[in-house]
Amino acid sequence: MKKLILGVLAFLVAVPAAAQTPPMRSIVNITGQLYRAQNNNHYTVFLVTPEGVIMSDPINRDFGRYLKAEIAQRFKVPVRYVLYTHRDWDHASGGVVFADTAEFVGHENMLVGLAAPRGNPPLTPDAAKLDANKNGVLERSEASGGLADQFALYDYNRNNIVNGAELARGPISDVYAPTITYRDRHTVTLGGKTVTMTYLGTAHSDDSSVLHFPAERAVFSADILQVRRLPGGLAPTTGSWIDALRTINALDFDHALTGHALAGTKTDSLMLQQYLEDISSGVAAGIGAGRSLAEIQKTLTLDAFKGFERWDTNREAHIAAVYATIKGTRRDAAPGTR
C-alpha cells in the first residue's frame, strides 16, 4: 500500500512538469546572412559576419542561452554587438548572457530609464490592494499574479520589498545596461557589414530605435513596427507614432522585421502609417463636424484595415485616444502595449 501511495504521489508530481509546454523557437534566414529568431511571440534578428555577430534584443536569459549556443554551433563566431530597440523587459532582458564577448548599444535615454529608482511615490492602486499590512510597500509574500511572477525584475535593490519607485521604474532589473549610447543616429561596422540605429522619438518608449541593415535592405523595430496588426496602445500620442513610422519609412528597405507576430515588407509598414494618419484625420473631421466620440467610433470604420489583427478590439480604443488628445482631456498615458 505504501508503495502504491508513493507511486501515485510521484505521478501527480510528474504530470504538471510534463505538461509544461516548451517555448516555440526557430531561426529563419531572411536574406544573405541576416536571420530572424523566435521565442514564442517575441522575435529578434542577428547578422552574421566573418568577425562575429551583430544581434538585437536578447528577449530573456533562457532564450539568450539558447541563441548563443545556436550561433556558436552554426556559425562558429561570437556575438560582438547587442543593439537594443528599447528597454522593455520582454525584449531587453537577459543581455548578461552575451556580456563576455559583446558591446551593448542603446539610445541615451535607456540609461536614464534603467537608473536607480528615485523618490517615494505611492504604490499604484492595483499594488496598494495587495498591501495587506498597509505599510506602503509590497513584501514578496504579498505579491500575486503577474507582479509575483516579475517580483525580482521590479526589486532593484534585491531586498525582497518593492516600493512605489521600483514599480514606476518597471520590471527591468535583468536588462543589461548599454555600454555605448547614442543620441540621433549610430552606425556599427563589423566584418564588412554595417547596421545603423536611428532614434524614433517618444512613441511607445522614449528610447526606441529602429535598426537598418542597408545591404540586406531590411529594418527591425520591436513594438512600434507592426505588420497587418494594430498596436496595443498609442502612447504618448498618435502623433508620436506617426513621426516614428515616417522615420522608419524614410529608410530604404524591402524587409519589415518586427518584434512580434508577422514580418512583412515596406508596403506593410506604409499601411500602418496610413492607418494612423487616417484615424487622426478622421477623428479631427468628426470633431469638426460636431460628432460625439460614440458617433465617430461608429462611423470611422477604417474598412481598408479590417484584415489587420486586433482591428475589432483596438480600433475604437485608438479613436478614443485620439479624440481625448484633440479635446485636451487625455491624461498622461501609460507606455504603449505591444
PyMOL commands that set and color helices and strands:
alter all, ss='L'
color gray80, all
select helices_A, chain A and resi 2-19+61-75+89-92+95-98+108-114+125-130+140-142+145-149+151-154+164-169+238-249+266-288+293-299+303-305+311-327
alter helices_A, ss='H'
color red, helices_A
select strands_A, chain A and resi 25-31+34-39+42-49+52-55+79-83+103-107+138-139+161-162+180-182+185-190+193-199+209-213+218-221+255-258+264-265
alter strands_A, ss='S'
color yellow, strands_A
deselect
rebuild
show_as cartoon
